[in-house]
Amino acid sequence: MGGPDAGRTTARMLRVSTLALCLEAGVALAVLMTVGLSMEPEPGEDTMGGGMYVLALPFVSVFVVLAAFAVSAVLVLPVLLLGEGLGRRFGGGPVRWQLSLAGLAGALLAPLAGVWGWVLGWTVLAVAALLTRPAKQGYFVSLLLWGTLAVVSVFMVGGIVLLAQD
């Protein structure tokens, strides 16, 4: 099983971090849908276009994957690799450096989205970097299965919460 190509490569890390970001987007979508459906529409608000969002979801998902790939290449991989390099150079463990660098990269959103944007950016980058660290052969499928289970579980809990409110 452990052949010469069983280790962590940049291509594997890029695929895994893209998958991690897509799974995070799925969880965020589930939470936002649950919150959005739990609120009552304003009087006179048009609610007939909701089905169009469901029809557009497969087309929008292509752009989500492309955006996740770009964020992986530009932010997650540099945070991961630079954190490991700083951990080797200055000590203190690579995870500490990676979380610090994710916080710095998340600060790029602070001027645009305020403190909550910074916290959200830090969380998204930190989770993606931590899930990408063990990107060896076979890890992608494992993350895909467990991550899909997590996203489906969040959707189910959201549905149960919505049913319990009625």
Backbone hydrogen bonds in HBPLUS format (Angstrom, degrees):
<---DONOR---> <-ACCEPTOR-->    atom                        ^
c    i                          cat <-CA-CA->   ^        H-A-AA   ^      H-
h    n   atom  resd res      DA  || num        DHA   H-A  angle D-A-AA Bond
n    s   type  num  typ     dist DA aas  dist angle  dist       angle   num
A0006-ALA N   A0003-GLY O   3.30 MM   3  5.40 153.4  2.38 117.0 113.8     1
A0137-GLN N   A0006-ALA O   3.25 MM 131  5.00 177.8  2.25 135.1 134.4     2
A0013-MET N   A0009-THR O   2.99 MM   4  6.24 160.9  2.02 149.0 154.6     3
A0014-LEU N   A0010-THR O   2.89 MM   4  6.08 152.0  1.97 146.6 154.2     4
A0015-ARG N   A0011-ALA O   2.99 MM   4  6.24 159.1  2.03 148.0 153.1     5
A0016-VAL N   A0012-ARG O   2.88 MM   4  6.06 165.9  1.90 154.1 158.2     6
A0017-SER N   A0013-MET O   2.90 MM   4  5.98 160.5  1.94 145.6 151.2     7
A0018-THR N   A0014-LEU O   3.03 MM   4  6.10 151.2  2.11 140.7 148.6     8
A0019-LEU N   A0015-ARG O   2.95 MM   4  6.19 158.1  2.00 146.9 153.0     9
A0020-ALA N   A0016-VAL O   2.82 MM   4  6.06 156.8  1.87 148.3 155.2    10
A0021-LEU N   A0017-SER O   2.97 MM   4  6.14 157.8  2.02 144.3 149.3    11
A0022-CYS N   A0018-THR O   2.97 MM   4  6.21 153.3  2.05 145.8 153.6    12
A0023-LEU N   A0019-LEU O   2.86 MM   4  6.11 154.6  1.93 152.2 159.1    13
A0024-GLU N   A0020-ALA O   2.94 MM   4  6.17 152.2  2.02 144.0 151.9    14
A0025-ALA N   A0021-LEU O   2.92 MM   4  6.18 148.2  2.03 141.1 149.9    15
A0026-GLY N   A0022-CYS O   2.95 MM   4  6.25 145.1  2.08 141.0 150.5    16
A0027-VAL N   A0023-LEU O   3.00 MM   4  6.34 155.2  2.06 149.3 154.9    17
A0028-ALA N   A0024-GLU O   2.92 MM   4  6.15 160.4  1.96 147.6 153.5    18
A0029-LEU N   A0025-ALA O   2.84 MM   4  6.01 153.0  1.91 144.4 152.0    19
A0030-ALA N   A0026-GLY O   3.01 MM   4  6.22 155.3  2.07 143.9 150.2    20
A0031-VAL N   A0027-VAL O   2.98 MM   4  6.26 160.0  2.02 151.9 156.9    21
A0032-LEU N   A0028-ALA O   2.85 MM   4  6.02 166.6  1.87 152.4 156.6    22
A0033-MET N   A0029-LEU O   2.86 MM   4  5.95 155.6  1.91 147.0 153.8    23
A0034-THR N   A0030-ALA O   3.05 MM   4  6.17 157.2  2.10 143.0 149.1    24
A0035-VAL N   A0031-VAL O   2.94 MM   4  6.18 163.8  1.96 153.2 157.5    25
A0036-GLY N   A0032-LEU O   2.80 MM   4  5.87 159.9  1.84 144.7 151.4    26
A0037-LEU N   A0033-MET O   2.84 MM   4  5.91 156.8  1.89 147.2 152.9    27
A0038-SER N   A0034-THR O   3.06 MM   4  6.08 133.0  2.29 136.6 148.2    28
A0045-GLU N   A0042-GLU O   3.07 MM   3  5.37 159.3  2.11 134.8 133.2    29
A0052-MET N   A0049-GLY O   3.13 MM   3  5.45 140.0  2.30 106.1 116.9    30
A0053-TYR N   A0050-GLY O   3.24 MM   3  5.56 137.6  2.43 102.6 112.7    31
A0055-LEU N   A0051-GLY O   3.18 MM   4  6.51 154.0  2.25 144.7 151.7    32
A0056-ALA N   A0052-MET O   2.93 MM   4  6.09 142.9  2.07 142.8 152.6    33
A0057-LEU N   A0053-TYR O   3.09 MM   4  6.12 122.1  2.44 138.1 151.0    34
A0059-PHE N   A0056-ALA O   3.08 MM   3  5.46 123.2  2.42 109.1 123.2    35
A0060-VAL N   A0056-ALA O   2.98 MM   4  6.18 156.2  2.03 157.9 165.7    36
A0061-SER N   A0057-LEU O   2.93 MM   4  5.99 145.9  2.05 148.8 157.4    37
A0063-PHE N   A0060-VAL O   3.03 MM   3  5.36 119.5  2.41 104.7 118.5    38
A0064-VAL N   A0060-VAL O   3.03 MM   4  6.39 145.7  2.15 146.4 157.1    39
A0065-VAL N   A0061-SER O   2.98 MM   4  6.19 156.3  2.03 147.8 152.3    40
A0066-LEU N   A0062-VAL O   3.09 MM   4  6.37 158.4  2.13 145.0 151.1    41
A0067-ALA N   A0063-PHE O   2.89 MM   4  6.04 156.9  1.94 143.6 150.0    42
A0068-ALA N   A0064-VAL O   2.85 MM   4  6.02 154.8  1.91 145.6 153.1    43
A0069-PHE N   A0065-VAL O   2.89 MM   4  6.10 152.0  1.97 146.3 153.8    44
A0070-ALA N   A0066-LEU O   3.01 MM   4  6.26 156.7  2.06 145.4 151.4    45
A0071-VAL N   A0067-ALA O   2.90 MM   4  6.14 163.1  1.93 152.5 156.9    46
A0072-SER N   A0068-ALA O   2.88 MM   4  5.97 150.5  1.96 141.6 150.4    47
A0073-ALA N   A0069-PHE O   2.96 MM   4  6.19 159.5  2.00 148.3 153.0    48
A0074-VAL N   A0070-ALA O   2.90 MM   4  6.00 156.7  1.96 150.1 156.8    49
A0075-LEU N   A0071-VAL O   2.82 MM   4  5.40 156.9  1.87 139.5 146.3    50
A0076-VAL N   A0071-VAL O   3.16 MM   5  6.56 159.3  2.21 144.3 150.6    51
A0077-LEU N   A0072-SER O   2.93 MM   5  5.90 171.5  1.94 161.8 161.3    52
A0079-VAL N   A0075-LEU O   3.03 MM   4  6.10 157.3  2.08 148.5 155.3    53
A0080-LEU N   A0076-VAL O   2.91 MM   4  6.11 158.8  1.95 153.4 159.6    54
A0081-LEU N   A0077-LEU O   2.85 MM   4  5.99 178.4  1.85 162.3 162.4    55
A0082-LEU N   A0078-PRO O   2.83 MM   4  5.58 158.7  1.87 142.0 149.3    56
A0083-GLY N   A0079-VAL O   3.01 MM   4  5.78 149.0  2.11 131.8 140.9    57
A0084-GLU N   A0080-LEU O   3.11 MM   4  6.36 150.7  2.20 141.9 149.3    58
A0085-GLY N   A0081-LEU O   2.99 MM   4  6.23 155.8  2.05 144.8 151.7    59
A0086-LEU N   A0082-LEU O   2.84 MM   4  6.05 160.3  1.88 152.2 157.1    60
A0087-GLY N   A0083-GLY O   2.93 MM   4  6.02 147.5  2.04 138.5 147.7    61
A0088-ARG N   A0084-GLU O   3.02 MM   4  6.27 150.8  2.10 144.9 151.7    62
A0089-ARG N   A0085-GLY O   2.97 MM   4  6.13 154.9  2.03 144.9 152.4    63
A0090-PHE N   A0086-LEU O   2.80 MM   4  5.70 171.0  1.81 149.9 153.1    64
A0091-GLY N   A0087-GLY O   2.90 MM   4  4.65 131.0  2.15 117.4 127.1    65
A0098-GLN N   A0094-PRO O   2.83 MM   4  6.02 156.8  1.88 152.2 159.4    66
A0099-LEU N   A0095-VAL O   2.92 MM   4  6.10 160.4  1.96 152.6 156.8    67
A0100-SER N   A0096-ARG O   3.06 MM   4  6.24 152.5  2.14 141.2 149.0    68
A0101-LEU N   A0097-TRP O   2.86 MM   4  6.06 161.5  1.89 151.3 156.3    69
A0102-ALA N   A0098-GLN O   2.87 MM   4  6.02 149.0  1.96 142.3 151.2    70
A0103-GLY N   A0099-LEU O   3.03 MM   4  6.24 146.0  2.15 137.6 146.2    71
A0104-LEU N   A0100-SER O   3.01 MM   4  6.39 148.9  2.11 144.4 153.1    72
A0105-ALA N   A0101-LEU O   2.85 MM   4  6.10 159.8  1.90 149.5 155.0    73
A0106-GLY N   A0102-ALA O   2.80 MM   4  5.89 148.7  1.89 141.2 150.6    74
A0107-ALA N   A0103-GLY O   3.04 MM   4  6.19 128.6  2.31 132.4 144.8    75
A0107-ALA N   A0104-LEU O   3.15 MM   3  5.07 132.7  2.38  91.4 104.4    76
A0108-LEU N   A0105-ALA O   3.12 MM   3  5.58 160.7  2.16 108.8 114.9    77
A0109-LEU N   A0106-GLY O   3.07 MM   3  5.79 159.3  2.11 117.8 122.9    78
A0110-ALA N   A0107-ALA O   3.11 MM   3  5.08 149.4  2.21  98.9 108.1    79
A0112-LEU N   A0109-LEU O   3.07 MM   3  5.27 123.9  2.39 102.8 117.6    80
A0113-ALA N   A0109-LEU O   2.74 MM   4  5.75 168.8  1.75 171.7 175.2    81
A0114-GLY N   A0110-ALA O   2.83 MM   4  4.44 137.6  2.01 129.5 130.8    82
A0118-TRP N   A0114-GLY O   3.12 MM   4  6.48 149.1  2.22 145.3 154.0    83
A0119-VAL N   A0115-VAL O   2.93 MM   4  6.26 161.6  1.97 153.9 158.5    84
A0120-LEU N   A0116-TRP O   2.89 MM   4  6.00 160.5  1.93 144.6 150.5    85
A0121-GLY N   A0117-GLY O   2.85 MM   4  5.94 162.0  1.88 144.4 149.9    86
A0122-TRP N   A0118-TRP O   2.87 MM   4  6.00 159.9  1.91 149.1 154.8    87
A0123-THR N   A0119-VAL O   2.93 MM   4  6.07 161.0  1.97 147.3 152.7    88
A0124-VAL N   A0120-LEU O   2.93 MM   4  6.12 168.6  1.95 155.0 157.9    89
A0125-LEU N   A0121-GLY O   3.00 MM   4  6.10 170.1  2.01 150.1 153.2    90
A0126-ALA N   A0122-TRP O   2.86 MM   4  5.86 158.3  1.90 147.8 154.8    91
A0127-VAL N   A0123-THR O   2.94 MM   4  6.03 167.8  1.96 152.1 155.3    92
A0128-ALA N   A0124-VAL O   3.05 MM   4  6.16 162.8  2.08 145.9 151.3    93
A0129-ALA N   A0125-LEU O   2.87 MM   4  5.98 156.3  1.92 145.5 152.4    94
A0130-LEU N   A0126-ALA O   2.89 MM   4  6.05 160.6  1.93 149.3 154.8    95
A0131-LEU N   A0127-VAL O   2.91 MM   4  6.06 152.3  1.99 148.0 155.4    96
A0132-THR N   A0128-ALA O   3.02 MM   4  6.06 132.3  2.26 136.3 148.4    97
A0132-THR N   A0129-ALA O   3.22 MM   3  5.05 130.1  2.49  90.5 103.8    98
A0133-ARG N   A0129-ALA O   3.18 MM   4  6.32 132.9  2.41 143.9 153.6    99
A0135-ALA N   A0132-THR O   3.17 MM   3  5.46 138.6  2.35 134.1 129.3   100
A0136-LYS N   A0134-PRO O   2.72 MM   2  5.82 126.0  2.01 118.9 102.3   101
A0139-TYR N   A0136-LYS O   3.08 MM   3  5.61 164.5  2.11 136.2 138.9   102
A0143-LEU N   A0139-TYR O   2.85 MM   4  6.04 163.7  1.87 156.3 160.5   103
A0144-LEU N   A0140-PHE O   2.81 MM   4  5.99 151.1  1.89 146.4 155.5   104
A0145-LEU N   A0141-VAL O   2.93 MM   4  6.15 162.0  1.97 151.8 155.2   105
A0146-TRP N   A0142-SER O   3.01 MM   4  6.17 177.0  2.01 156.5 157.1   106
A0147-GLY N   A0143-LEU O   2.77 MM   4  5.52 151.3  1.86 138.4 148.0   107
A0148-THR N   A0144-LEU O   2.97 MM   4  5.89 154.3  2.03 137.2 144.2   108
A0149-LEU N   A0145-LEU O   3.02 MM   4  6.24 155.3  2.08 144.2 151.3   109
A0150-ALA N   A0146-TRP O   2.95 MM   4  6.21 147.5  2.06 140.1 149.1   110
A0151-VAL N   A0147-GLY O   2.92 MM   4  6.23 158.5  1.97 150.8 155.9   111
A0152-VAL N   A0148-THR O   2.92 MM   4  6.09 167.9  1.93 154.4 157.7   112
A0153-SER N   A0149-LEU O   2.90 MM   4  5.98 149.7  2.00 140.7 149.7   113
A0154-VAL N   A0150-ALA O   2.97 MM   4  6.24 153.1  2.05 147.4 153.9   114
A0155-PHE N   A0151-VAL O   3.01 MM   4  6.31 158.7  2.05 149.4 155.2   115
A0156-MET N   A0152-VAL O   2.87 MM   4  6.12 156.1  1.93 147.6 154.3   116
A0157-VAL N   A0153-SER O   2.89 MM   4  6.11 164.3  1.91 151.8 155.8   117
A0158-GLY N   A0154-VAL O   2.92 MM   4  6.05 157.1  1.97 145.8 152.7   118
A0159-GLY N   A0155-PHE O   2.91 MM   4  6.16 153.8  1.98 146.4 153.6   119
A0160-ILE N   A0156-MET O   2.88 MM   4  6.15 155.6  1.94 151.0 157.7   120
A0161-VAL N   A0157-VAL O   2.90 MM   4  6.11 155.0  1.96 147.8 154.7   121
A0162-LEU N   A0158-GLY O   2.94 MM   4  6.18 155.9  1.99 146.4 153.1   122
A0163-LEU N   A0159-GLY O   2.90 MM   4  6.14 156.2  1.96 147.2 153.7   123
A0164-ALA N   A0160-ILE O   2.90 MM   4  6.04 148.5  2.00 143.8 152.6   124
A0165-GLN N   A0161-VAL O   3.13 MM   4  6.34 132.7  2.36 139.8 150.9   125
A0165-GLN N   A0162-LEU O   3.29 MM   3  5.27 135.3  2.50  93.2 104.9   126
